[in-house]
Amino acid sequence: MQFFNHIAEALTIYFKDEYEIELSSSDVQIQPTRKEFEGEYTLVVFPLSARVKKAPPVFAEELGEYLMLHSDFVDGYNVVKGFLNMSLSAHFWREMMEQVSDTEAAFKNMDYRGRLVLEYSSPNTNKPLHLGHIRNILLGWSMYKIKQRCGHEVIRTQIVNDRGVAICKSMWAWDNYAEGETPDSSGLKGDHLIGKYYVTFDKVFNEEYALWQNSDEAQKYYKDHAEDGQSPADFFKKFKNRYFNEHSKIGSEVRKMLLLWEEGDPQVTQLWKKMNDWVYAGFKETYDKLEVTFDKTYYESDTYKLGKDLVEQGLEKGIFYRKDDGSIWVDLTDAGMDEKLLLRGDGTAVYMTQDLGTARVRYDDFKMSEMTYVVGNEQDYHFKVLFEVLKRLEESYADGLYHLSYGMVDLPGGRMKSREGNVVDADDLIEEVIQTAHSSVTERGGLEGFSEEDQKENIRRIAMGALKFHLLKVNPKKRMVFNPEESLDMQGHTGPYVQNAYVRIQSITRKMSDHTLTGFEDYRDINEEEKALIQLLLAYREVVLKSADEHDPSHLANFLYQLGKTYHRFYHEHHILRAESDAAMSFRFKLSQAVGQTLEDGMELLGISMPERM
């Protein structure tokens, strides 16, 4: 920031001339002044006073006097212990007004930060995308935009989990109960249709399991294997997976279907491909609604055998070890983890094998220096192990791995469960938010004179802004509750509240066409709201960089809310079109335009488009 550089340069000269001490800019700490004190920026004097062996309050007075004489930016000061609170001149605010007027200039000449592979979404093909996927997708997309702005070359990827027992459950249910139903014949999106049969499978299997529990065989298992005092209900709840694998007729048929798929059986493969194609078409519709895309899609059916060579290489190097049953493991106890299976004794892969191979394939494809995985926090340990193993294999990109771990999203009524059909499908949620936005806008008015198509587009932007902002304003690591009505509150901590500040500025811009603007060189009575807006605009670049470095778009979202809130307050406190002077009107209009540009730019980094009117 220009002010920081200005003060740092002045103090560097002072230290050299007065004390023969070489001072670097990193020695100068400047921060916004706390609201309870007078001034706009504060110099932290403690580390500087130690260099000259003077008491901090005494040295702060000395520096304040010097800056008053040698800086046309500093108009006054006060000292609180070892802090020098500086009040800045009208000249400073006019200079900064020019600086913040070009939002794009703040990010020009960014250093190239290298190539980053970013993985997000990565759904299963046995059910539609739901609310949890939306948080994943929006985090991934916003990080792509933010990282790209900050100098990264970003490759957007996903890996589709299109194989395995869960997929075969949907296939089995469709094969046995669908009677040839298709997306066209049912009127359902392909992913919704397949999700319907995933729920059907669970219902049919639960019915089979309930009947079995009353059998003599089940009662014998309970008597032979139950723990002391364990009720039948608790025992059979824990026994369910074992029943599926060892006793269930349905489970046997599903496992046989998986084996046939792995052997390339033509009939099973044809069914698998047909159903997955339906799902992919459904996914694309949802991605289009969310306005996200990918540069490269990987499929688990292609990658599940990858990584075996990498594991064998680690074995040869002595990084891994083989057990008596032929399985290959890695001992991570020295890193605070446990021993981890990498390859089964029969040579089949586990998820870790696949992820090791996929990481290597991505490097072969893109030669990236960094890779970020957007995956829920239930996989925290998995990624901790994966990253440690890749480091031990000395993969060139291993130091650039990051797991963007995020908490689950609950509804006001509680958790979602896919197998029970108790989920909020992404499409249904998007439609609900759009309908709620339509009702709200229709009730308030404001889109009169727009064509039906333009009204629809404005409402869509408001709705998607509400949805996206609500999910991105929370630190990713936190579990959260999504409330559609709350997300659209025009007076709340919401996307529409931020959008409304932008729309208000566009209205002012249209009205300004009837006015002739002069310069604002003579504008001196700069008010507190104007100063607060300029300070926020000056901080925009650092907020975006912080969001990129901490993999946390909530910093940006909450900054934009604060900027919008400050502008609304400024708008209500001060006239713009009827300002007290031409200079004041010019200054306030240019400030409004700068705020509008920053709001639009920041929301775009979050994947949010601005409406024209609200």
N, C-alpha and C positions, 0 to 999 in steps of 0.2 A: 504494500500500500504506500502511496506517495507520502502520506504524513509520517508513517514509520520511518521511511528512508530519510525524510527531511530532518527529523529529530535525531536519528542515529548519526547522520552526517554532521550536524551541529555539535553533538556531544563528542564525537570523535576528534573534531578540531579543538574543542575546549580541553579535553584530557591531554592532548598532545602539547598544546600551547602552555597550559597552566601547570601540568603535572608530569610532562614528558612520559606519559603512559600511552601505549598503543591500545586502542579500543576497537573491537570488532562489532559489527552489527548484531551478532548473536548475543552480545553482552547487554543489549538494550531490550528491556521487556516493557511493552506498552499494551494496555488493555482498556476496554471501555470502563469509564468511571461508574462505580456503584451508584444506584439511584438516590441513595440517601445523602450523597455528597455533591457539592457544586463542581461543575466541570463536565467535560465530555470524554476526555481520555486521561489515563493515569500512567505515569512512569513509576515503575517499581525501583526504588532507589537503593534498597539494601545491598544488592551485589555490587553496585557502583561505589557506594560509600566505603565498602570494605577495601576497595582498591586504593583509596586515598587515606584510609584510616581516620575517618571522621564519623561522628554520630549521624545516623540516617536523617533525622529531622533537620539537623544543621546543614547537611550537604544538600538536602532537598530544597531548602531555601536558597542556597547558593545557585543551584541549577535553575531554579525558577527565575531568579533575577537575571541570569545569563540569557535564558531563552526569551524573556520579555524584551531584552535589548537587541537580540540577534535573530529573532524569528518573527516574520510578519504573519505567521500562523497563530502564535500564542498571544492571547489578548489579556490573560489574567491567570492566576494560579492560587492554590491553597495547599497547605501541607497537613497531612494526617499521618503522624508517626513517620514511617519510612516510605510514604507514598506521596508523589507530587501530582495533584489533580490539576489538569490544565484546561482552561476555558479558551475556546478558539475563536478567532476573529471572523468577521463577515467575509473577509477576503478568502480565508480558508474554505468556508462553505461554498462560496461561488466557484472557487477552483475545483473543489471536489464534485460540484454539480456537473461540471464539464467532464470530469473523469468517469462518473457513473452513467453518463448519457449513452455510452456505447457498450452494451452488455457483452457483445462478442469480443471486444478488445481485451477483456479481462482474461480470456483464454487463448489469446494468440501467442504464438511462439512457445507453446507447451513442449517440454522435453518428451521425446518418444520413450514410452515406458515398456515397450516390448509387446510381444504377441501373447494374448490371453485366450485360452479356451474356457468358455463358460457353459456349464451344463445346467439346464433347468427343465422343468416339467416332468419328463421321463415317466409317463404314465404306464399303467397296465392295460392290456387290450381286453380285459374281462368286465369292464364297467366304464361308464362315462366319467368325464372330468367333473370334480366336485369342488366345493368351497375351499378345501385344503389345497387342491391343485391350483386354484386361482391365486392364493397367496404365494405359492411357489413360483408360478409363472410371472406374476407382477414383480416379485423381488428380482427374478432373473432378468427380466426386461429392463427394469430401472437401473440395475447394476451395469447392464450392457451400455445403456445410454450414458450413464455417469462415468464409467471407466473410459469409454471412448472419448468423452469430452476432456478427460484428464490425461490423455496421451497414450492410452492403450489401443492396440489393434485387436479388436475383440472378435472371436469366432464363436457364434452361437450354436450350441449343440443340444441334442437330447438323445437319450437311449430309451427305446420303447421296449418294455418288458412284454414280449409277445409269445412267450413259451412257458411251459411249466404246468404244474398241477392245477393252479387256479384257472389258467386259460382252458385247460381240458375240462374243468367243471362246467364252464359255460358251454363249451362244445357238446358235452354229453347231454346237458339239459336241452339244448336246442335240438339235437339229433333225436331225442326221445319225446319231446313235448311240443315242439314248434309247429309240426305239421306243415313244414315248408314256408313258414312265415318269413317275410323279408321286410326291409325298410320300406320298399314301395308298397307292398300289400298292407302293411300295418300303419303307414303314415308316421312311423317313428324314425328319428335319426338312428343311424347304424349303431352308434355307441350306446344309445338308450335301449335299443332292442337287445343287444348282447348283455347289457346290465340287467335287463329284465330276466334273462335266463340264468344269470349268476345268482339272482335272488331265488329263482325257481329251484335251482339245484339245492340251495341251502334249506329250503322248505321241505323238499322231498327227502333229503338226507336226514334232517331232524326227525321227520316222521318215522323213517326206518330205524333210527337210533332209539327213539322212544319205545317202539315196539320191542326191540331187542332187549332193552333194559328189563322187561318183564319176563324174559325167557329164563329157563333153568340155567343155561350157559352163563348168562349175565350174572345171575345170583351167585353162581359158583365163583365167578371171577371176583365178585365183591367180597365173598367170605374169605377167599384165599389171599387176596392182595390188599384189602383195605387196611389202613392204619388204625391203631387203637383209637376208638372213639369217633372215627370218621363216618359221617352219615352217608347213606346211599347217594343223596343228591350231590354232595361234595365229591365223592369218589367218581361218579359217572361224568361230572363236569370236567374233571381232570383226565378222564379216560377217553375222552371223545376222539382225540387225534389218533390214539393207538387203535381205537375201534375202526376208524376209517382205514388205517393201514393194514390191519390184521384180520378184521372180521366182516367188514361191510361188503355186501355184494356190489353196491353202487361204487364204493371206493375201489374195489377190484377192477371194475370196468373203466373207471377213470384212469387208474394206473396203467392198465393195458393200452388205453388210447394214447397215453404219453409215450409208452415204449414203441408203439407203432409209428408215432410221429418221428421219434428219434431214429427209427429204422427206415424212414422215408416211405412209409406205406402210402400208395397213391390216393386211396379214398380218404384217409384221415388228413393227408396233406392238402387235398383239394378243399375239404371242409374248413380246415384251419385257415387257408389263404382267403377263402370266400368271406368268412366271418371277420377276419382281421381287416380286409379291405373295407367292409362296412364300417368298422370302427374308425379307420383312418379318415374316411370321408367325414364322419361325425366330428372327430377331433379337429379337422381343418375348419369346419364351420365355427367351432368354439374359438379357435385361435384367431380367426378373422374377426370375430366379435370383440375379442380382447386386443386386437391390432398388434399381434406378435407373430414373428416368423423365426425360422432357423436357417442357418447356413449348412448344417449337416445333421442328418438323423442316422443314428446307429440303431441296430435291432439286436436284441438279445439272442434271437435265433441264429444270428451270424457270429455273435461274440462269445457265446457261452462256453465254447471250447478253447477260446483264446487264453493265453497265460500259462499253458502247460509247459511250453518251451522255457519261459521265463523262470518258472518254478524249478525245472530241471537244471537250469544254469545256476540258480542259487544253491541248489544241492551240491553241484560240482565244486562251487567255490567255498563250501563249508558254511554258508550263511544259514541254510536250512538243514534238517536232519530227517532220516527215514526211520519209522518205527517198524517193529517186527511184522505187522500186518501189511507192510508196503506203503502205508500212507506217509505223506510228507508234511512236516510241521516246521514252524519257526518258534523259537523260544524268545519271548519279549519280556520276560520277568525282570530283566535288568533295566527295562524302560518303564517299569511300573504297570505292565500289562500281564497277560497270561501266555500260555502256549496256544498257538493258533494253527488249525488245520488249513493246509493250502491245496492238498490234492488227496483224494480218497485212495484207499489201498487198491481198489479195482481200476484206478486210473481216471475216474470221472472227476469233473471239476466241481468246485463249490463256488459260491458267489465271490469269494475273495480271489479265486483263480481268475474268474472272468474280469473282475475289476482291474487286476494287475495287467491283464492282456489288453483291455480296452484303453488303459492309460498309455501303454506303449504304442498301440495303433494310432491313437490320437497324435502322439509325438511324431510318428512316421508320416502322418497326414499333414501336420501343420507346423512342426518344429517350434512349438510354443515354449516360452520360458516360464509361464505360469498357467495354472489350471484351477478353476473354482467350481465346486459342486454345490448347487442349491438343493439341499435335501433336509427333510425334517429331523428334529433333534433326537428321535428314537434311533437314529443311525450314528450318533456321535461316536460311540466306541468303534464301530466298524471303520469309520474314516480315520480315526486315530491309529488303528492297526494298519490300514492300507497305506497311510502316509509313512509310517515307520518302516514298513517292509520295503517300500519304494526307495527310501533313503538308504537302507542297507544294501539294496541292489545297485546303489549309486547311479540311479537314473538321473539324467542331466537336469530335469525339470523338478526334481523332488523337493528342492527348497522353496519352490514357488507354488506349492499346493495349499489350498484353503477350502475348508468346509463351511459354507454359509449356512449355518444351522438355524432353523427357525422353529418356533413353537406352533402347536396345533391351533386351529381356529374352531371355536365352539359357537353354537347358536345360543340365543337367549334361553332356549329350552334344554340345552345340554349337548352332549357329544353326539357325533355321527357314527353310524355303523353300516358299512357298505353291504355286508352279507344279509343284513336284515332289511335292506332297502330304506333305512332311516338316514338318508343323506340329502343334502341340498345339491342337486345337480347344478353344474356351472351355468348351463343354459337357462334353467328355471330361475336361478338367482338373478342372472342378467336381465331376464324378462321382467321379473318382479321389481327390480330397481328402476327399470325404464318405465313401467306402468305407474309406479309411485311418483316418479319425477313428472310424468305426464299430468297426473292428477294435481300435483303441487303447482306446476307452471300454469295449468288451465285455471286454477282457482285464483292465482295472483294476477294473471294477465301479463302482458309485456311482449308477446310475440305477434300482436296484431299487425297486419300488413305484410307478414311473411307468407310466402307460398307454403302449401302443405308440406312439400318436400323439405323446405328450409326449416320449418317448425320441427319436423321430425328429427332432422339432423341436430338442431340445437338441444332438443330434449335428450337425444342419445348422448351428446357430449356432457350434459349436466349429469345424467345418470352414471355414465362410465367414470366421470370425474369423482362422483360420490363414492362409488365402489372402490376404485383404485386408491384414492387418497386415504380412505378409512383403513384399508389393509396395509398401507405403506407408512402411515404416521406412527405406527407402534414399532418399537425396537424389535427386530426380527427374532431375537432370542426369547421374547416374552410370549406366553400363551395369550390368546385374545378372544374376545367375543365380538362377532359381527352382527350388528343390528341395522337392517336396511333403512328403517325410518330415521334412525339417529344419523345415519350417514348423509342424509339429504337435508338436515336441519340448516336452514339458511343463516341462522344466528349462532351456530355451533362451531366446533373445531372440525370443520368439514371441507371437502373439496369445493362444493358449491359456494361456500363463504369466500374462499379464495378466488374462485371464478368471478364472483360478483364484484370484487374489487377491480378486476380487469375489465369487466363489462362497463362498470361505472366510468373508467378512464376512457374507454372507446366512445362512450356517450359524450364526454367532455370534448374529445378530439373532433367529433362531428360538429358540435356546437361552435368550436373555435374557428371554423371556416369563415365565420362572419366577423372575425376580429383580426386586426393587424398587430402582429407581435413586434415588440421592440426588444432591445437587449435588457439585461438585468444587472449591468455594471453598477448601477446606483442603488441596488436593493441592499439595505443594510440591516433592517429589523427582522432578521431571520429568526423564526419562532422555534419553540422546543419540538413541535411535531415535525417540522421540516428537518431539523437537525437529526431527530431520531430516524427519519426515513433515509437520510443520506448515510448515516452510520450503518444502517442495515444493508444498504446497497453496496457500501464499501466492503462489507463482510461476505458478500455473496460468493465470491471466488473461493474463499477459504472454507466456507460451508460445503461447497461441492467437492472440494479436495478432501475434506474430512469424511464425507459420505463415501467417497471412493476408497480412501485408505482404510476405513473401518468397516467396509462392506455393509453400510447401514444407511439406506435411503431415508430413514425417519428423520435424520438430521436436516435434510433438505426439505422434507415435507413440513416439519414444524417451523423451520425458518420461513417458508412461504406463508404459512398461517400467520406468523408474527408480522410479516411484512404487510399482508392483507389487512390484518387487524389495525396496525398502525396507520395504514392509509385510510381506512374507514374513519378512524378517529380524526385524522387530519382533515378529511373532506367535510366532516360535520362541524369542525371548529373554525375553519377558515374558508373565505370565499376564493374562488378561482376566476370565474368569468366576471365577477363583480368585485375583483380585488381593489384594494385601496389605491393602487397605482399601477401604471402600465408595467413598471419593472417587476412589481410583485406578481402580476398576472403572468408575465413571461417566465419568471422563475418557477412559479407553481405549476405552470403547464408543462414546462420542460421536466420538472421533477416528477409529475404525474406520468409523463411518457416513459421516463426511465423506470419507474415502478412497474408500469404496464409491461415493458419489454422484459424485465427481470421475472415477473410473475409468469409470463407466457413461456419464457425460456426454461425456467425451473420446473414448471408443470410438464413441459414437453420432455424433460429429462426423467420425469416420473411416468411417462407414457400417457399423459393427460392432455387432451385438446381443449382449447378454450372456446366457449360459445360466443356468438356475436351479441346476443341479447338474452336477458333472463326475465 
